[in-house]
């Protein structure tokens, strides 16, 4: 169907599912320009195929204060479009309540982060991906606030573990592969967390919810430069007392892969061991397990030395 093989496999899978009619037709498609350069094309193609409205929230790169009114206007326009399409009135009062819960949730996660400096909960590598989706889509939901409280409780009850603690940058593979065993939560080299657990957390103002959400989008650390991303992960690494960083360069993810050279140099200057792995989070044909295993085991030896 003319989908290039160089496109991110998450996007190829998404577009393919639309072509095959796997999911019901949505009322509209909505995306932003944050994190993923492929979003506008993919969601635009979905809207074309479904014959539904498409709305893009354009968040300029750079994390500058002057971008806030531009993004705020787009969010206000979006609420009007959703009202027109659904026939339902958008409630700013309900949105304010969501933001209050989100602030409470962030407070709990910050408490959890403090505990995670010395403690951890067992998480399989593929579960890191599950977690980041839940965190981004349920921010402000009562269930996530409850989950954050349980996380704090579980961390307080968990024993301290020996071994090496690792921070994962970018997303891990989602299919069964050799990495699951190498980074087993019961092993000596464990992934404590992933960078996208934390990028969405921003103090919100429930009294001005739309503008506050615009600020949250504009100041997302992943909406800035590669330097912003590096500094964000450096602070995360120090806050969580990790021994090393794994960066997974997912096939077709240009904005992440293109940053690897800078990130490697940056973390080297800050005396944090850094390993980049090339592969594919979705398509096993683009992942070479034995090569990865050799490089990872060499990295483990370096950490132990």
N, C-alpha and C positions, 0 to 999 in steps of 0.2 A: 504493500500500500504506500510505498514511497517514503517510509520512515527510515532515516539513516541509521546505520549500525553504530555510528559514533555518538549517537544521542544517549544520554543517561538511561540505563535500563529501567529505572523507576518510571521514567516518562514514557518509554517505549511500551512498558506493560500497561500503563494507564491509558494511553491512546488505543492500544490494541483491545483493551477491555471494552472501550466505547465502540470500536468497529464491530466487535462480536456481539454487542448488545447484552453484555453480562449484567449491567446495573440498570435500574429504572431511570427514566428521563428526569433530570433535575429541573427545578424552576428556573435556575440561572447558574452560571459558574462565576466564582469570585477567587481572585488570588492577589498576591502582592509581589513586588520585585525583590523582597528581602530574601537572602540566603541562596536563592536558586535562579540562575539565568534562564532555565528552561521553562519556568512557570508560565510566562505570558504566552508562549507558543503553544504549549500543551493545553492550557485551559481555554485558549482561544479556539483551538481545533476542536476541543470537546463541545464548546458552545455551537460551533458551526455544524458539527455532526448531529447534535441534538436539536438544532434550530431553536436555541434559547438565548436570552440576553447574556452578555459577558461583561464583567466589570473588573478592571485592573486598578489596584491601589498602588500608585507609583510612589515609592519611597526613595528619594535621591540618596546616593551614597555620600558619606562624609559626616553624618551625625551632627549637623549644624542646627542651631536654634532657629535660624530663619526659614528652615524647611517646615516647621511645625504648622503654620497657617495653611500652607499648600496641602499637606496631608489631612489636616482637620477638615478642610472643605470637601475633600474627596470622601471622607467618612460620612459627613453630613449628607452629601449627595447620594451616597450608597443607602443610607437609612431611608431616604425618600423613595429610591427605586425599589427597595425591598417592600416598603408599604404599598406601592403601586402594584407590584407583582403578586403579593400575598393577600392584599385587601385587608391587612391588619395594621393597627396603629402601633408604632414603635414606642416603647415606654422608657423614657430616660430615667424614671424613678427605679424601674427594675434593673436597668443597667448600673445605676449607682450602687444598688444592693450587691450586684455581682462584683463590682470593684472593691467594695468593703470586704467581701469574702476573699477576694484575691489577695488583698493586703494581709489579711490574717494568715492565708496560706503561705505567702512569702515569708512572713515572720517565723512560721513553723519550719520552713525549709532552711532558713538561716540558722535556726537552732540546731537542725539536723546537720548542717554543714560544720558547725562548731564541734559536734560530737564525732563527725567523720574524720576529724584530724587524727584520731587515734583508733576509731572503731569503724565497723563496716557491716553491711548486711550482704549475704550471699546472693549474687546476681549472675545468671548465665549471660554470656556475651550477647546472644540474640535478644535477651530481655532488655538490654540497654536501649535497643531500638523501640521496643514496645513502650518503655517508660517515657521516652522523649515525645512520642505521639500523644500519650495521655496527658503529659504536662502541658503541652501546647494547646490542646483542644479542650481541656477541662479546667483551664485557669478560671477561677471564680466560681466553680461549681462546688456544691456542698460535699460531693463525694471525694473531690481532691483534697479539700480541707480536712476531711476525716482521715483520708489516707496519709496526709502529711503528719497528722497527730500520731497515727499509728507508727509511722516511720521513726519519729522521735522516741516513742516508747520502746520500739524494738532495738534501736541503737543503744539506748540506756541499758537494756538488758543483755546486750550482746557482749561476749568476752573479747578482749584484745587478741589479735592473731599475729603470729610470726610470719615473715615472708615479705615479698616486695609488693608495694602498692603502685598501681599504674593509673594514669589518666588517659582516656581514649579521646582522640580528636577526630571529628567527623563521624560518620555512621559506620557501624560494623556490618559484616555480611549477615544476611538473614536466613540462609539455608545451612543445613548441617555440613560442617567442614572441619578441617584439622584445627582451626583456630579455637573451636569450642573446647577442645581438650587442653590445648596449650594454655588457655586463659581460664581454666576451670575455677569456679569460686571456692573449690576445696583444695586447690593447688598452692604452690609457693609464689606464683606470679599472678596477681589478681587485679582485674580492672575494677577500681573502686567506684568510678563514675564516668560520665561522658559529657563533653562540653555543652551539649544541647539540653542537658538537665537544667542549666542555669541561665541561659542567655535571655530568657523571656521575663525574668524577674525585675520589675521596675516599680518604684513607689508611686501609687496612683492617687488621684484626687477625685473622690466620689462626687464632690460638689460641681465638678466640671468634667464629666466623664468622657465626652468625645475628644476634647482637647487633650485630656490626660492620655487617652489611648493613642492619639497622634504622637505625643511625646514618646510613649513607649515604643512605637514603631521606629521613629526617627533615631532614637538613642540606643536601639538594639546594637550590641557590640559587633554583631555579624553584618550590620548595615554600614560599617565604616571601612577603614583601610585594612590591609593585612597587618599593619602595625597595631591597630586597635584589637584585632583578633588575637595577636600574639600577647599583648599586655593583659587582655582578659584571661587567657589561659595560663599565663605566668602567675597571676594572682590566685587563680583557682588551684594551681599546682602547689603553691605555698600554703594556701589556706587548708588544703587537704593533706599536706605533708606527703606527697607522692615521691616515689623513687625514680620514675621515668615516665615518658610520654610515648604513646603509640598513635601515629597519624595514619588513617586508612584513606588512600587516594582511590575513590570510587570511579570506575570507568565512565567517562563522559562528563564528569563533574569538573568543569574547567576552572571555576573560581576557587575551588578548594585545591585542586591539583597544582594550579599555577602559583600557589602560595608556599609550596613545600620548601623550595630553596631558601626563601627568607626565614621561614619558621625553623628550619634546621640550624641555620647560622645563629638565629636569635637565641634559641634554647641552649646551644653550645656555649655562647657567651655568658649565659646565666647558669652554667654548670648543671643543666638538667639533661640527662640522657634522652635522646630523641630517635625514634625509628619510624621511617615511612614505609608503608606496605602498599603495593599496587595490586588492585584486584577489582572485583565486582560484587556489590551487595546483593544482587538479584540473579544474575546469569552466571552459572557455574562454569561456563565455557571460557570465561575471562578471568578465572582464578586458578593459579597454579600452586596447589597445596604443598608439594615437596619443596619447591623453591622458597615459599613463605616459611615453612617449618625450619629450614636451614638457617635463614636469616634471623628468625625469632629466637632460636636456640642460641645463636651466637650473641644476640642482644642480652639474653638472660645470663649468659656466662659473664658478660661485661658488667652487668649489674651486681653480680655476686662478687666480682673482683674489687 
